[in-house]
Amino acid sequence: MIKSSLLMTSILLFSTASLAESNLARHGYIDNPPSRAFLCSSMGKNLNTGCGAVQYEPQSVEGPKGFPEGGPQDGKIASGGNNNFSQLNEQTKDRWHKINIQSGKKEFSWSLTAPHRTTSWQFFITKQGWDPNTPLTRDDFELKPFCERQDNGSTPTNRVQINCDIPERTGYQIILGVWTIADTANAFYQVIDANMTK
């Protein structure tokens, strides 16, 4: 009986570990410039507070792919539509720590927990004059990405660096990074709270 219980426990632990490894294989976050989720974590020095569960797993902001035609609902874009990270959807002009970013050439870096087959990487930015005191909607964004890279199902390295040209903006703007996975129905969403200068 004891041997049987130990065997069942071992099988359960192995299955749980395998599932966790499988889930980790498609996780990632933007750490340069640091995203809202990253700044919630200890890696980002907890510059954002009151973040909920995302402080422990900034790499897990995963939701349905297809933005802007599909993807998360308006008001839930920052969390990727994932209810576990609903605090990320809170939006006021003073709620989140902002990173100083200049318009023009900028390298964005995604840190991946492990590589996973990828369709594309896309970056969107809010329109000048958007309302920072209401939850994010598609109407807040320029819906044509200002930067994108097509990977066509290839497997990236653990660090993905993409050179972009950020449109001219001033003041508080949000940059949305979308990493679309090739062989699942999901994508990963990261928002960057930027204080933009020319």
Buried (B, 14 or more C-beta within 10 A) or exposed (E): EEEEEEEEEEEEEEEEEEEEEEEBEBBBBBBBBBBBBBBBBEBBEEBBEEBBEBBEBBBBBBBBBBBBEEBBEEBBBBBBBBEBBBBBBBBEEEBBBBBEBBBEEBEBBBBBBBBBBBBBBBBBBBEEEBEBEEBBBBEBBBEEBBBBBEBEEEEBEEEBEBEBEBBEBEBBBBBBBBBBBBEEEBBBBBBBBBBBEE
